[in-house]
Amino acid sequence: MKMESSNVQVLPNYMKVFTPARVRAIRRTLGTWYRLNKRDLPWRQTRDPYRIWISEIMLQQTRVAAVIPYYQRFFQQFPSIAALAEASDDALLSAWAGLGYYSRARNLRAAARKIVEAGAFPATFDDILALPGVGPYTAAAIASICFDAPHAVLDGNVMRVLARLTRNKGDILSSRTRAALQESAQTLLDAGSPAEHNQAMMELGAVICTPRDPACEECPLLKYCLARVAGLESELPIKGRRAEIRRVRRSLLVAIRNGNILLWQRAQDAAMLGGFWELPEPHQLPEAKTAKLLHKFSHAITNHVYDFHVMAVRVSQEPSTLQWTPLNQLSALPLSTVTRKALLALRVLPYDTT
């Protein structure tokens, strides 16, 4: 006798957690916790879409503590979207120097020009998403925080919270797992207060449900967390395979003459760091004579760690690709992060290296 296939459907973990009663309890508990414990951050003192937009772009791949001074200086230099739209390359890149991922700054200016042309900041998720450099997460954050649109955010912090809360063992780098977590986020979203709810979820991931050593005993959602029940809170979320870290040694050359330093500028349309100024490396000054080791430092980019040696050198002639630049004008130039780190050595440089 042929057995009929079962029609029983296995519920995904988020549906086991997010029953209507639990959803209400989680929203209420999370909201109360956030109002009592949220950090005092400058972008939480406004609902101006320009300021929220800038903060969200700056916070991509960058720590909060590092962003705050950049955020404050940015609005001193570009107090309005119109001012950003009119920014020169040097002014824009100089303001962004040190934050990395410099295409973000150029996308900001391109988006600012679209906003100025339209006459107002877009107010819907789809219209915000259409801006250059804006993805689903950023669009959801701006739409919910500034316009109370019921769109759940899904950044790294929120994915971590939800993966643990629902005990999702999928790879968060996969589109399938992200879609499941987005569905979880949307199910849990408090549509009556999306701005507070989204910020509470992000805050929980940033300060309690951290990547390593999560403070589970302080978590307001502890009793709802399936990963904690199973003892898997330190194993989730799963994030693919870690790439092997490669170390590379490189040298940077410091040549100073009569108050000028020798630099070179990347092409404006270069794929990486276009328009930024850099210290030369040995292949650019093959005739240079090394005078002294000034400084050593390391700089990590994705799965590479670069060990830099900063050398003072003497040069008799320089190629046309390099330019003598006044030391007192360095602060106005867009210098790469590596160059900025290297030039810290100049604070103790006791002599002209001619």
Buried (B, 14 or more C-beta within 10 A) or exposed (E): EEEEEEEEEEEBBBEEBBEEEBBEBBBEBBBEBBEEBBEEBEBBEEBBBBBBBBBBBBBBEBEBEBBBEBBEEBBEEBEEBEBBBBBEBBBBBBBBBBBBBBEBBBBBBEBBBBBBEEEEBBEEBEBBBEBBBBEBBBBBBBBBBBBEBBBBBBBBBBBBBBBBBBBBBBBBEEEEBBEBBBBBBBBBBBBEBBBBBBBBBBBBBBBBBEEEEBEBEEBBBBEBBBBBEEEBBEEBBBBEEEEEEEEEEEBBBBBBBEEBBBBBBBEEEEEEBBBBBBBBBBEBBEEBEBBEEBBEBEBEEEEEBBEBBBBBBBBEEBEEEBEBBEEEEBEEBBBBBBBEBBBEBBEEBEEEBE
